[in-house]
């Protein structure tokens, strides 16, 4: 597993720039939200987990069709 300081730095960068991911309108909102969710789980940070999960769900609902096709 990556060292804790590396995960903390990664999580801070992801959390600080949601507009960048959303502006890409591709896989970025999904992968960055998943990254934040995973960092939160590994770091034991419930607030980070909740933010990552909320962003992940929002991205999936917006970018993945009912039949599973990606935007």
Predicted model as a PDB file, atoms N, CA, C, CB and O in Angstrom, pLDDT in the B-factor column:
MODEL        1                                                                  
ATOM      1  N   UNK A   1       0.847  -1.191   0.000  1.00 74.00           N  
ATOM      2  CA  UNK A   1       0.000   0.000   0.000  1.00 74.00           C  
ATOM      3  C   UNK A   1       0.885   1.245   0.000  1.00 74.00           C  
ATOM      4  CB  UNK A   1      -0.960   0.004   1.229  1.00 74.00           C  
ATOM      5  O   UNK A   1       1.963   1.250   0.595  1.00 74.00           O  
ATOM      6  N   UNK A   2       0.424   2.294  -0.668  1.00 84.00           N  
ATOM      7  CA  UNK A   2       1.183   3.543  -0.652  1.00 84.00           C  
ATOM      8  C   UNK A   2       1.292   4.093   0.769  1.00 84.00           C  
ATOM      9  CB  UNK A   2       0.526   4.584  -1.575  1.00 84.00           C  
ATOM     10  O   UNK A   2       0.431   3.829   1.608  1.00 84.00           O  
ATOM     11  N   UNK A   3       2.338   4.846   1.032  1.00 93.00           N  
ATOM     12  CA  UNK A   3       2.470   5.462   2.362  1.00 93.00           C  
ATOM     13  C   UNK A   3       1.303   6.423   2.635  1.00 93.00           C  
ATOM     14  CB  UNK A   3       3.822   6.217   2.478  1.00 93.00           C  
ATOM     15  O   UNK A   3       0.792   7.071   1.722  1.00 93.00           O  
ATOM     16  N   UNK A   4       0.906   6.499   3.870  1.00 94.00           N  
ATOM     17  CA  UNK A   4      -0.224   7.347   4.275  1.00 94.00           C  
ATOM     18  C   UNK A   4      -0.077   8.796   3.782  1.00 94.00           C  
ATOM     19  CB  UNK A   4      -0.361   7.335   5.798  1.00 94.00           C  
ATOM     20  O   UNK A   4      -1.046   9.351   3.263  1.00 94.00           O  
ATOM     21  N   UNK A   5       1.102   9.431   3.927  1.00 96.00           N  
ATOM     22  CA  UNK A   5       1.212  10.820   3.440  1.00 96.00           C  
ATOM     23  C   UNK A   5       0.924  10.946   1.940  1.00 96.00           C  
ATOM     24  CB  UNK A   5       2.608  11.363   3.733  1.00 96.00           C  
ATOM     25  O   UNK A   5       0.375  11.956   1.499  1.00 96.00           O  
ATOM     26  N   UNK A   6       1.286   9.944   1.167  1.00 95.00           N  
ATOM     27  CA  UNK A   6       1.013   9.984  -0.272  1.00 95.00           C  
ATOM     28  C   UNK A   6      -0.490   9.914  -0.532  1.00 95.00           C  
ATOM     29  CB  UNK A   6       1.736   8.825  -0.996  1.00 95.00           C  
ATOM     30  O   UNK A   6      -1.011  10.644  -1.376  1.00 95.00           O  
ATOM     31  N   UNK A   7      -1.188   9.035   0.192  1.00 94.00           N  
ATOM     32  CA  UNK A   7      -2.642   8.945   0.041  1.00 94.00           C  
ATOM     33  C   UNK A   7      -3.335  10.226   0.485  1.00 94.00           C  
ATOM     34  CB  UNK A   7      -3.183   7.763   0.837  1.00 94.00           C  
ATOM     35  O   UNK A   7      -4.295  10.670  -0.145  1.00 94.00           O  
ATOM     36  N   UNK A   8      -2.852  10.811   1.561  1.00 96.00           N  
ATOM     37  CA  UNK A   8      -3.435  12.063   2.038  1.00 96.00           C  
ATOM     38  C   UNK A   8      -3.257  13.178   1.015  1.00 96.00           C  
ATOM     39  CB  UNK A   8      -2.806  12.469   3.372  1.00 96.00           C  
ATOM     40  O   UNK A   8      -4.178  13.961   0.781  1.00 96.00           O  
ATOM     41  N   UNK A   9      -2.077  13.255   0.405  1.00 96.00           N  
ATOM     42  CA  UNK A   9      -1.820  14.281  -0.610  1.00 96.00           C  
ATOM     43  C   UNK A   9      -2.703  14.057  -1.836  1.00 96.00           C  
ATOM     44  CB  UNK A   9      -0.331  14.279  -1.019  1.00 96.00           C  
ATOM     45  O   UNK A   9      -3.271  15.005  -2.380  1.00 96.00           O  
ATOM     46  N   UNK A  10      -2.816  12.815  -2.264  1.00 94.00           N  
ATOM     47  CA  UNK A  10      -3.664  12.485  -3.408  1.00 94.00           C  
ATOM     48  C   UNK A  10      -5.111  12.868  -3.119  1.00 94.00           C  
ATOM     49  CB  UNK A  10      -3.563  10.984  -3.747  1.00 94.00           C  
ATOM     50  O   UNK A  10      -5.771  13.490  -3.952  1.00 94.00           O  
ATOM     51  N   UNK A  11      -5.596  12.503  -1.959  1.00 95.00           N  
ATOM     52  CA  UNK A  11      -6.974  12.809  -1.594  1.00 95.00           C  
ATOM     53  C   UNK A  11      -7.225  14.319  -1.550  1.00 95.00           C  
ATOM     54  CB  UNK A  11      -7.307  12.184  -0.242  1.00 95.00           C  
ATOM     55  O   UNK A  11      -8.270  14.788  -2.002  1.00 95.00           O  
ATOM     56  N   UNK A  12      -6.281  15.071  -1.015  1.00 94.00           N  
ATOM     57  CA  UNK A  12      -6.432  16.538  -0.977  1.00 94.00           C  
ATOM     58  C   UNK A  12      -6.526  17.106  -2.392  1.00 94.00           C  
ATOM     59  CB  UNK A  12      -5.244  17.191  -0.221  1.00 94.00           C  
ATOM     60  O   UNK A  12      -7.343  17.988  -2.658  1.00 94.00           O  
ATOM     61  N   UNK A  13      -5.698  16.605  -3.290  1.00 93.00           N  
ATOM     62  CA  UNK A  13      -5.723  17.112  -4.676  1.00 93.00           C  
ATOM     63  C   UNK A  13      -7.041  16.792  -5.363  1.00 93.00           C  
ATOM     64  CB  UNK A  13      -4.564  16.520  -5.486  1.00 93.00           C  
ATOM     65  O   UNK A  13      -7.617  17.643  -6.041  1.00 93.00           O  
ATOM     66  N   UNK A  14      -7.517  15.565  -5.188  1.00 93.00           N  
ATOM     67  CA  UNK A  14      -8.788  15.179  -5.803  1.00 93.00           C  
ATOM     68  C   UNK A  14      -9.923  16.008  -5.218  1.00 93.00           C  
ATOM     69  CB  UNK A  14      -9.061  13.671  -5.598  1.00 93.00           C  
ATOM     70  O   UNK A  14     -10.743  16.551  -5.959  1.00 93.00           O  
ATOM     71  N   UNK A  15      -9.975  16.108  -3.905  1.00 92.00           N  
ATOM     72  CA  UNK A  15     -11.062  16.817  -3.233  1.00 92.00           C  
ATOM     73  C   UNK A  15     -11.083  18.303  -3.589  1.00 92.00           C  
ATOM     74  CB  UNK A  15     -10.940  16.650  -1.727  1.00 92.00           C  
ATOM     75  O   UNK A  15     -12.150  18.917  -3.631  1.00 92.00           O  
ATOM     76  N   UNK A  16      -9.933  18.868  -3.839  1.00 93.00           N  
ATOM     77  CA  UNK A  16      -9.837  20.311  -4.084  1.00 93.00           C  
ATOM     78  C   UNK A  16     -10.243  20.723  -5.498  1.00 93.00           C  
ATOM     79  CB  UNK A  16      -8.433  20.770  -3.824  1.00 93.00           C  
ATOM     80  O   UNK A  16     -10.477  21.905  -5.749  1.00 93.00           O  
ATOM     81  N   UNK A  17     -10.329  19.767  -6.422  1.00 88.00           N  
ATOM     82  CA  UNK A  17     -10.546  20.137  -7.822  1.00 88.00           C  
ATOM     83  C   UNK A  17     -11.696  19.398  -8.493  1.00 88.00           C  
ATOM     84  CB  UNK A  17      -9.300  19.893  -8.596  1.00 88.00           C  
ATOM     85  O   UNK A  17     -11.504  18.840  -9.573  1.00 88.00           O  
ATOM     86  N   UNK A  18     -12.879  19.373  -7.898  1.00 89.00           N  
ATOM     87  CA  UNK A  18     -13.979  18.656  -8.554  1.00 89.00           C  
ATOM     88  C   UNK A  18     -14.376  19.295  -9.886  1.00 89.00           C  
ATOM     89  CB  UNK A  18     -15.189  18.607  -7.630  1.00 89.00           C  
ATOM     90  O   UNK A  18     -14.845  18.598 -10.786  1.00 89.00           O  
ATOM     91  N   UNK A  19     -14.196  20.597 -10.022  1.00 90.00           N  
ATOM     92  CA  UNK A  19     -14.574  21.275 -11.265  1.00 90.00           C  
ATOM     93  C   UNK A  19     -13.750  20.769 -12.437  1.00 90.00           C  
ATOM     94  CB  UNK A  19     -14.405  22.788 -11.124  1.00 90.00           C  
ATOM     95  O   UNK A  19     -14.261  20.659 -13.552  1.00 90.00           O  
ATOM     96  N   UNK A  20     -12.486  20.462 -12.198  1.00 88.00           N  
ATOM     97  CA  UNK A  20     -11.639  19.939 -13.282  1.00 88.00           C  
ATOM     98  C   UNK A  20     -12.204  18.622 -13.796  1.00 88.00           C  
ATOM     99  CB  UNK A  20     -10.177  19.744 -12.797  1.00 88.00           C  
ATOM    100  O   UNK A  20     -12.355  18.437 -15.003  1.00 88.00           O  
ATOM    101  N   UNK A  21     -12.514  17.710 -12.885  1.00 88.00           N  
ATOM    102  CA  UNK A  21     -13.032  16.407 -13.287  1.00 88.00           C  
ATOM    103  C   UNK A  21     -14.350  16.553 -14.037  1.00 88.00           C  
ATOM    104  CB  UNK A  21     -13.217  15.505 -12.065  1.00 88.00           C  
ATOM    105  O   UNK A  21     -14.557  15.919 -15.072  1.00 88.00           O  
ATOM    106  N   UNK A  22     -15.234  17.386 -13.513  1.00 86.00           N  
ATOM    107  CA  UNK A  22     -16.527  17.570 -14.161  1.00 86.00           C  
ATOM    108  C   UNK A  22     -16.399  18.223 -15.530  1.00 86.00           C  
ATOM    109  CB  UNK A  22     -17.431  18.403 -13.283  1.00 86.00           C  
ATOM    110  O   UNK A  22     -17.150  17.894 -16.448  1.00 86.00           O  
ATOM    111  N   UNK A  23     -15.466  19.132 -15.672  1.00 89.00           N  
ATOM    112  CA  UNK A  23     -15.283  19.827 -16.950  1.00 89.00           C  
ATOM    113  C   UNK A  23     -14.817  18.886 -18.050  1.00 89.00           C  
ATOM    114  CB  UNK A  23     -14.284  20.961 -16.792  1.00 89.00           C  
ATOM    115  O   UNK A  23     -15.064  19.148 -19.228  1.00 89.00           O  
ATOM    116  N   UNK A  24     -14.155  17.807 -17.695  1.00 85.00           N  
ATOM    117  CA  UNK A  24     -13.674  16.867 -18.697  1.00 85.00           C  
ATOM    118  C   UNK A  24     -14.828  16.114 -19.343  1.00 85.00           C  
ATOM    119  CB  UNK A  24     -12.692  15.886 -18.072  1.00 85.00           C  
ATOM    120  O   UNK A  24     -14.747  15.727 -20.509  1.00 85.00           O  
ATOM    121  N   UNK A  25     -15.897  15.907 -18.591  1.00 81.00           N  
ATOM    122  CA  UNK A  25     -17.105  15.220 -19.067  1.00 81.00           C  
ATOM    123  C   UNK A  25     -16.779  13.881 -19.728  1.00 81.00           C  
ATOM    124  CB  UNK A  25     -17.860  16.110 -20.054  1.00 81.00           C  
ATOM    125  O   UNK A  25     -17.350  13.520 -20.757  1.00 81.00           O  
ATOM    126  N   UNK A  26     -15.850  13.160 -19.111  1.00 90.00           N  
ATOM    127  CA  UNK A  26     -15.496  11.830 -19.597  1.00 90.00           C  
ATOM    128  C   UNK A  26     -15.307  10.922 -18.386  1.00 90.00           C  
ATOM    129  CB  UNK A  26     -14.202  11.870 -20.488  1.00 90.00           C  
ATOM    130  O   UNK A  26     -16.118  10.965 -17.461  1.00 90.00           O  
ATOM    131  N   UNK A  27     -14.279  10.120 -18.367  1.00 92.00           N  
ATOM    132  CA  UNK A  27     -14.058   9.208 -17.248  1.00 92.00           C  
ATOM    133  C   UNK A  27     -13.535   9.904 -15.980  1.00 92.00           C  
ATOM    134  CB  UNK A  27     -13.087   8.136 -17.665  1.00 92.00           C  
ATOM    135  O   UNK A  27     -13.556   9.301 -14.908  1.00 92.00           O  
ATOM    136  N   UNK A  28     -13.081  11.125 -16.076  1.00 92.00           N  
ATOM    137  CA  UNK A  28     -12.496  11.810 -14.916  1.00 92.00           C  
ATOM    138  C   UNK A  28     -13.431  11.919 -13.718  1.00 92.00           C  
ATOM    139  CB  UNK A  28     -12.063  13.179 -15.316  1.00 92.00           C  
ATOM    140  O   UNK A  28     -13.004  11.616 -12.604  1.00 92.00           O  
ATOM    141  N   UNK A  29     -14.693  12.339 -13.891  1.00 93.00           N  
ATOM    142  CA  UNK A  29     -15.549  12.427 -12.714  1.00 93.00           C  
ATOM    143  C   UNK A  29     -15.732  11.072 -12.022  1.00 93.00           C  
ATOM    144  CB  UNK A  29     -16.900  12.991 -13.105  1.00 93.00           C  
ATOM    145  O   UNK A  29     -15.858  11.007 -10.799  1.00 93.00           O  
ATOM    146  N   UNK A  30     -15.748  10.002 -12.803  1.00 94.00           N  
ATOM    147  CA  UNK A  30     -15.922   8.657 -12.239  1.00 94.00           C  
ATOM    148  C   UNK A  30     -14.644   8.205 -11.531  1.00 94.00           C  
ATOM    149  CB  UNK A  30     -16.305   7.647 -13.348  1.00 94.00           C  
ATOM    150  O   UNK A  30     -14.686   7.788 -10.373  1.00 94.00           O  
ATOM    151  N   UNK A  31     -13.516   8.289 -12.226  1.00 94.00           N  
ATOM    152  CA  UNK A  31     -12.275   7.759 -11.652  1.00 94.00           C  
ATOM    153  C   UNK A  31     -11.786   8.597 -10.469  1.00 94.00           C  
ATOM    154  CB  UNK A  31     -11.189   7.696 -12.722  1.00 94.00           C  
ATOM    155  O   UNK A  31     -11.259   8.042  -9.504  1.00 94.00           O  
ATOM    156  N   UNK A  32     -11.947   9.901 -10.524  1.00 94.00           N  
ATOM    157  CA  UNK A  32     -11.495  10.729  -9.408  1.00 94.00           C  
ATOM    158  C   UNK A  32     -12.391  10.552  -8.183  1.00 94.00           C  
ATOM    159  CB  UNK A  32     -11.458  12.199  -9.822  1.00 94.00           C  
ATOM    160  O   UNK A  32     -11.901  10.545  -7.054  1.00 94.00           O  
ATOM    161  N   UNK A  33     -13.696  10.410  -8.399  1.00 95.00           N  
ATOM    162  CA  UNK A  33     -14.591  10.140  -7.273  1.00 95.00           C  
ATOM    163  C   UNK A  33     -14.279   8.779  -6.650  1.00 95.00           C  
ATOM    164  CB  UNK A  33     -16.063  10.193  -7.729  1.00 95.00           C  
ATOM    165  O   UNK A  33     -14.276   8.635  -5.427  1.00 95.00           O  
ATOM    166  N   UNK A  34     -14.018   7.792  -7.493  1.00 96.00           N  
ATOM    167  CA  UNK A  34     -13.658   6.463  -6.986  1.00 96.00           C  
ATOM    168  C   UNK A  34     -12.345   6.533  -6.208  1.00 96.00           C  
ATOM    169  CB  UNK A  34     -13.539   5.446  -8.150  1.00 96.00           C  
ATOM    170  O   UNK A  34     -12.198   5.879  -5.175  1.00 96.00           O  
ATOM    171  N   UNK A  35     -11.409   7.312  -6.692  1.00 95.00           N  
ATOM    172  CA  UNK A  35     -10.134   7.482  -5.993  1.00 95.00           C  
ATOM    173  C   UNK A  35     -10.321   8.125  -4.630  1.00 95.00           C  
ATOM    174  CB  UNK A  35      -9.182   8.319  -6.829  1.00 95.00           C  
ATOM    175  O   UNK A  35      -9.705   7.710  -3.649  1.00 95.00           O  
ATOM    176  N   UNK A  36     -11.169   9.136  -4.573  1.00 96.00           N  
ATOM    177  CA  UNK A  36     -11.432   9.807  -3.301  1.00 96.00           C  
ATOM    178  C   UNK A  36     -12.125   8.853  -2.331  1.00 96.00           C  
ATOM    179  CB  UNK A  36     -12.292  11.068  -3.521  1.00 96.00           C  
ATOM    180  O   UNK A  36     -11.800   8.821  -1.144  1.00 96.00           O  
ATOM    181  N   UNK A  37     -13.065   8.092  -2.834  1.00 97.00           N  
ATOM    182  CA  UNK A  37     -13.764   7.104  -2.014  1.00 97.00           C  
ATOM    183  C   UNK A  37     -12.782   6.074  -1.460  1.00 97.00           C  
ATOM    184  CB  UNK A  37     -14.866   6.403  -2.833  1.00 97.00           C  
ATOM    185  O   UNK A  37     -12.816   5.760  -0.270  1.00 97.00           O  
ATOM    186  N   UNK A  38     -11.921   5.556  -2.305  1.00 96.00           N  
ATOM    187  CA  UNK A  38     -10.936   4.559  -1.863  1.00 96.00           C  
ATOM    188  C   UNK A  38      -9.945   5.148  -0.858  1.00 96.00           C  
ATOM    189  CB  UNK A  38     -10.177   3.997  -3.068  1.00 96.00           C  
ATOM    190  O   UNK A  38      -9.620   4.507   0.141  1.00 96.00           O  
ATOM    191  N   UNK A  39      -9.471   6.352  -1.119  1.00 96.00           N  
ATOM    192  CA  UNK A  39      -8.557   6.995  -0.168  1.00 96.00           C  
ATOM    193  C   UNK A  39      -9.241   7.152   1.186  1.00 96.00           C  
ATOM    194  CB  UNK A  39      -8.088   8.377  -0.699  1.00 96.00           C  
ATOM    195  O   UNK A  39      -8.632   6.903   2.227  1.00 96.00           O  
ATOM    196  N   UNK A  40     -10.498   7.563   1.170  1.00 96.00           N  
ATOM    197  CA  UNK A  40     -11.239   7.726   2.414  1.00 96.00           C  
ATOM    198  C   UNK A  40     -11.377   6.424   3.172  1.00 96.00           C  
ATOM    199  CB  UNK A  40     -12.600   8.295   2.135  1.00 96.00           C  
ATOM    200  O   UNK A  40     -11.274   6.400   4.399  1.00 96.00           O  
ATOM    201  N   UNK A  41     -11.612   5.330   2.443  1.00 96.00           N  
ATOM    202  CA  UNK A  41     -11.727   4.024   3.095  1.00 96.00           C  
ATOM    203  C   UNK A  41     -10.399   3.608   3.721  1.00 96.00           C  
ATOM    204  CB  UNK A  41     -12.192   2.962   2.090  1.00 96.00           C  
ATOM    205  O   UNK A  41     -10.359   3.171   4.871  1.00 96.00           O  
ATOM    206  N   UNK A  42      -9.316   3.745   2.961  1.00 95.00           N  
ATOM    207  CA  UNK A  42      -8.000   3.338   3.459  1.00 95.00           C  
ATOM    208  C   UNK A  42      -7.563   4.217   4.632  1.00 95.00           C  
ATOM    209  CB  UNK A  42      -6.956   3.404   2.329  1.00 95.00           C  
ATOM    210  O   UNK A  42      -6.983   3.728   5.601  1.00 95.00           O  
ATOM    211  N   UNK A  43      -7.847   5.512   4.536  1.00 96.00           N  
ATOM    212  CA  UNK A  43      -7.425   6.447   5.581  1.00 96.00           C  
ATOM    213  C   UNK A  43      -8.394   6.466   6.780  1.00 96.00           C  
ATOM    214  CB  UNK A  43      -7.304   7.852   4.994  1.00 96.00           C  
ATOM    215  O   UNK A  43      -8.101   7.079   7.806  1.00 96.00           O  
ATOM    216  N   UNK A  44      -9.530   5.801   6.645  1.00 96.00           N  
ATOM    217  CA  UNK A  44     -10.496   5.789   7.739  1.00 96.00           C  
ATOM    218  C   UNK A  44     -11.154   7.134   7.968  1.00 96.00           C  
ATOM    219  CB  UNK A  44      -9.830   5.345   9.000  1.00 96.00           C  
ATOM    220  O   UNK A  44     -11.385   7.535   9.109  1.00 96.00           O  
ATOM    221  N   UNK A  45     -11.459   7.834   6.874  1.00 96.00           N  
ATOM    222  CA  UNK A  45     -12.044   9.174   6.957  1.00 96.00           C  
ATOM    223  C   UNK A  45     -13.488   9.128   6.450  1.00 96.00           C  
ATOM    224  CB  UNK A  45     -11.202  10.202   6.137  1.00 96.00           C  
ATOM    225  O   UNK A  45     -13.710   9.153   5.240  1.00 96.00           O  
ATOM    226  N   UNK A  46     -14.469   9.063   7.350  1.00 98.00           N  
ATOM    227  CA  UNK A  46     -15.864   8.939   6.931  1.00 98.00           C  
ATOM    228  C   UNK A  46     -16.363  10.099   6.062  1.00 98.00           C  
ATOM    229  CB  UNK A  46     -16.734   8.825   8.142  1.00 98.00           C  
ATOM    230  O   UNK A  46     -17.164   9.885   5.152  1.00 98.00           O  
ATOM    231  N   UNK A  47     -15.908  11.300   6.326  1.00 97.00           N  
ATOM    232  CA  UNK A  47     -16.337  12.451   5.527  1.00 97.00           C  
ATOM    233  C   UNK A  47     -15.823  12.322   4.094  1.00 97.00           C  
ATOM    234  CB  UNK A  47     -15.838  13.774   6.161  1.00 97.00           C  
ATOM    235  O   UNK A  47     -16.542  12.624   3.142  1.00 97.00           O  
ATOM    236  N   UNK A  48     -14.586  11.875   3.945  1.00 96.00           N  
ATOM    237  CA  UNK A  48     -14.007  11.688   2.620  1.00 96.00           C  
ATOM    238  C   UNK A  48     -14.736  10.572   1.874  1.00 96.00           C  
ATOM    239  CB  UNK A  48     -12.503  11.370   2.726  1.00 96.00           C  
ATOM    240  O   UNK A  48     -15.001  10.685   0.677  1.00 96.00           O  
ATOM    241  N   UNK A  49     -15.057   9.499   2.589  1.00 97.00           N  
ATOM    242  CA  UNK A  49     -15.813   8.391   1.990  1.00 97.00           C  
ATOM    243  C   UNK A  49     -17.157   8.907   1.483  1.00 97.00           C  
ATOM    244  CB  UNK A  49     -16.023   7.237   3.019  1.00 97.00           C  
ATOM    245  O   UNK A  49     -17.557   8.594   0.362  1.00 97.00           O  
ATOM    246  N   UNK A  50     -17.853   9.690   2.295  1.00 98.00           N  
ATOM    247  CA  UNK A  50     -19.163  10.209   1.917  1.00 98.00           C  
ATOM    248  C   UNK A  50     -19.065  11.127   0.701  1.00 98.00           C  
ATOM    249  CB  UNK A  50     -19.795  10.957   3.089  1.00 98.00           C  
ATOM    250  O   UNK A  50     -19.892  11.045  -0.207  1.00 98.00           O  
ATOM    251  N   UNK A  51     -18.070  11.989   0.680  1.00 96.00           N  
ATOM    252  CA  UNK A  51     -17.886  12.885  -0.465  1.00 96.00           C  
ATOM    253  C   UNK A  51     -17.576  12.094  -1.724  1.00 96.00           C  
ATOM    254  CB  UNK A  51     -16.764  13.894  -0.188  1.00 96.00           C  
ATOM    255  O   UNK A  51     -18.164  12.337  -2.777  1.00 96.00           O  
ATOM    256  N   UNK A  52     -16.656  11.150  -1.616  1.00 96.00           N  
ATOM    257  CA  UNK A  52     -16.313  10.323  -2.768  1.00 96.00           C  
ATOM    258  C   UNK A  52     -17.498   9.526  -3.276  1.00 96.00           C  
ATOM    259  CB  UNK A  52     -15.186   9.388  -2.418  1.00 96.00           C  
ATOM    260  O   UNK A  52     -17.713   9.435  -4.485  1.00 96.00           O  
ATOM    261  N   UNK A  53     -18.271   8.945  -2.364  1.00 98.00           N  
ATOM    262  CA  UNK A  53     -19.438   8.154  -2.753  1.00 98.00           C  
ATOM    263  C   UNK A  53     -20.491   9.027  -3.425  1.00 98.00           C  
ATOM    264  CB  UNK A  53     -20.040   7.452  -1.531  1.00 98.00           C  
ATOM    265  O   UNK A  53     -21.092   8.625  -4.421  1.00 98.00           O  
ATOM    266  N   UNK A  54     -20.712  10.222  -2.878  1.00 97.00           N  
ATOM    267  CA  UNK A  54     -21.695  11.148  -3.459  1.00 97.00           C  
ATOM    268  C   UNK A  54     -21.280  11.567  -4.875  1.00 97.00           C  
ATOM    269  CB  UNK A  54     -21.856  12.398  -2.559  1.00 97.00           C  
ATOM    270  O   UNK A  54     -22.099  11.589  -5.794  1.00 97.00           O  
ATOM    271  N   UNK A  55     -20.001  11.898  -5.030  1.00 95.00           N  
ATOM    272  CA  UNK A  55     -19.511  12.303  -6.363  1.00 95.00           C  
ATOM    273  C   UNK A  55     -19.548  11.131  -7.334  1.00 95.00           C  
ATOM    274  CB  UNK A  55     -18.073  12.860  -6.270  1.00 95.00           C  
ATOM    275  O   UNK A  55     -19.880  11.303  -8.507  1.00 95.00           O  
ATOM    276  N   UNK A  56     -19.209   9.938  -6.848  1.00 96.00           N  
ATOM    277  CA  UNK A  56     -19.211   8.748  -7.698  1.00 96.00           C  
ATOM    278  C   UNK A  56     -20.637   8.452  -8.188  1.00 96.00           C  
ATOM    279  CB  UNK A  56     -18.634   7.527  -6.928  1.00 96.00           C  
ATOM    280  O   UNK A  56     -20.858   8.225  -9.377  1.00 96.00           O  
ATOM    281  N   UNK A  57     -21.584   8.458  -7.267  1.00 97.00           N  
ATOM    282  CA  UNK A  57     -22.968   8.177  -7.647  1.00 97.00           C  
ATOM    283  C   UNK A  57     -23.480   9.205  -8.648  1.00 97.00           C  
ATOM    284  CB  UNK A  57     -23.870   8.156  -6.407  1.00 97.00           C  
ATOM    285  O   UNK A  57     -24.133   8.848  -9.629  1.00 97.00           O  
ATOM    286  N   UNK A  58     -23.188  10.464  -8.408  1.00 94.00           N  
ATOM    287  CA  UNK A  58     -23.620  11.525  -9.308  1.00 94.00           C  
ATOM    288  C   UNK A  58     -23.042  11.340 -10.704  1.00 94.00           C  
ATOM    289  CB  UNK A  58     -23.219  12.882  -8.753  1.00 94.00           C  
ATOM    290  O   UNK A  58     -23.746  11.503 -11.700  1.00 94.00           O  
ATOM    291  N   UNK A  59     -21.758  10.999 -10.774  1.00 93.00           N  
ATOM    292  CA  UNK A  59     -21.110  10.803 -12.071  1.00 93.00           C  
ATOM    293  C   UNK A  59     -21.695   9.605 -12.805  1.00 93.00           C  
ATOM    294  CB  UNK A  59     -19.605  10.619 -11.893  1.00 93.00           C  
ATOM    295  O   UNK A  59     -21.941   9.671 -14.009  1.00 93.00           O  
ATOM    296  N   UNK A  60     -21.918   8.511 -12.084  1.00 95.00           N  
ATOM    297  CA  UNK A  60     -22.481   7.315 -12.711  1.00 95.00           C  
ATOM    298  C   UNK A  60     -23.882   7.604 -13.237  1.00 95.00           C  
ATOM    299  CB  UNK A  60     -22.515   6.140 -11.712  1.00 95.00           C  
ATOM    300  O   UNK A  60     -24.212   7.230 -14.362  1.00 95.00           O  
ATOM    301  N   UNK A  61     -24.702   8.263 -12.438  1.00 94.00           N  
ATOM    302  CA  UNK A  61     -26.062   8.567 -12.871  1.00 94.00           C  
ATOM    303  C   UNK A  61     -26.084   9.472 -14.099  1.00 94.00           C  
ATOM    304  CB  UNK A  61     -26.832   9.219 -11.739  1.00 94.00           C  
ATOM    305  O   UNK A  61     -26.980   9.373 -14.938  1.00 94.00           O  
ATOM    306  N   UNK A  62     -25.096  10.350 -14.198  1.00 92.00           N  
ATOM    307  CA  UNK A  62     -25.052  11.290 -15.325  1.00 92.00           C  
ATOM    308  C   UNK A  62     -24.405  10.697 -16.566  1.00 92.00           C  
ATOM    309  CB  UNK A  62     -24.306  12.538 -14.925  1.00 92.00           C  
ATOM    310  O   UNK A  62     -24.814  11.005 -17.685  1.00 92.00           O  
ATOM    311  N   UNK A  63     -23.395   9.845 -16.380  1.00 92.00           N  
ATOM    312  CA  UNK A  63     -22.583   9.404 -17.511  1.00 92.00           C  
ATOM    313  C   UNK A  63     -22.813   7.972 -17.980  1.00 92.00           C  
ATOM    314  CB  UNK A  63     -21.174   9.554 -17.162  1.00 92.00           C  
ATOM    315  O   UNK A  63     -22.331   7.588 -19.046  1.00 92.00           O  
ATOM    316  N   UNK A  64     -23.537   7.183 -17.205  1.00 94.00           N  
ATOM    317  CA  UNK A  64     -23.779   5.792 -17.589  1.00 94.00           C  
ATOM    318  C   UNK A  64     -25.273   5.594 -17.836  1.00 94.00           C  
ATOM    319  CB  UNK A  64     -23.264   4.809 -16.490  1.00 94.00           C  
ATOM    320  O   UNK A  64     -26.102   5.873 -16.971  1.00 94.00           O  
ATOM    321  N   UNK A  65     -25.595   5.109 -19.028  1.00 94.00           N  
ATOM    322  CA  UNK A  65     -26.996   4.876 -19.396  1.00 94.00           C  
ATOM    323  C   UNK A  65     -27.542   3.644 -18.668  1.00 94.00           C  
ATOM    324  CB  UNK A  65     -27.134   4.699 -20.930  1.00 94.00           C  
ATOM    325  O   UNK A  65     -26.783   2.858 -18.101  1.00 94.00           O  
ATOM    326  N   UNK A  66     -28.836   3.495 -18.693  1.00 93.00           N  
ATOM    327  CA  UNK A  66     -29.475   2.356 -18.031  1.00 93.00           C  
ATOM    328  C   UNK A  66     -28.974   1.022 -18.563  1.00 93.00           C  
ATOM    329  CB  UNK A  66     -30.977   2.435 -18.198  1.00 93.00           C  
ATOM    330  O   UNK A  66     -28.908   0.037 -17.827  1.00 93.00           O  
ATOM    331  N   UNK A  67     -28.618   0.994 -19.850  1.00 95.00           N  
ATOM    332  CA  UNK A  67     -28.115  -0.275 -20.423  1.00 95.00           C  
ATOM    333  C   UNK A  67     -26.624  -0.495 -20.169  1.00 95.00           C  
ATOM    334  CB  UNK A  67     -28.374  -0.304 -21.924  1.00 95.00           C  
ATOM    335  O   UNK A  67     -26.048  -1.470 -20.652  1.00 95.00           O  
ATOM    336  N   UNK A  68     -25.999   0.410 -19.409  1.00 93.00           N  
ATOM    337  CA  UNK A  68     -24.597   0.279 -19.067  1.00 93.00           C  
ATOM    338  C   UNK A  68     -23.635   0.976 -20.012  1.00 93.00           C  
ATOM    339  CB  UNK A  68     -24.253  -1.136 -19.004  1.00 93.00           C  
ATOM    340  O   UNK A  68     -22.425   0.964 -19.789  1.00 93.00           O  
ATOM    341  N   UNK A  69     -24.165   1.583 -21.065  1.00 95.00           N  
ATOM    342  CA  UNK A  69     -23.317   2.303 -22.016  1.00 95.00           C  
ATOM    343  C   UNK A  69     -22.760   3.566 -21.356  1.00 95.00           C  
ATOM    344  CB  UNK A  69     -24.113   2.664 -23.303  1.00 95.00           C  
ATOM    345  O   UNK A  69     -23.465   4.272 -20.635  1.00 95.00           O  
ATOM    346  N   UNK A  70     -21.483   3.829 -21.621  1.00 92.00           N  
ATOM    347  CA  UNK A  70     -20.850   5.018 -21.069  1.00 92.00           C  
ATOM    348  C   UNK A  70     -21.020   6.177 -22.031  1.00 92.00           C  
ATOM    349  CB  UNK A  70     -19.359   4.765 -20.781  1.00 92.00           C  
ATOM    350  O   UNK A  70     -21.038   5.999 -23.249  1.00 92.00           O  
ATOM    351  N   UNK A  71     -21.144   7.369 -21.462  1.00 81.00           N  
ATOM    352  CA  UNK A  71     -21.360   8.572 -22.251  1.00 81.00           C  
ATOM    353  C   UNK A  71     -20.411   8.646 -23.407  1.00 81.00           C  
ATOM    354  CB  UNK A  71     -21.220   9.796 -21.399  1.00 81.00           C  
ATOM    355  O   UNK A  71     -20.454   9.602 -24.181  1.00 81.00           O  
TER     356      UNK A  71                                                      
ENDMDL                                                                          
END                                                                             
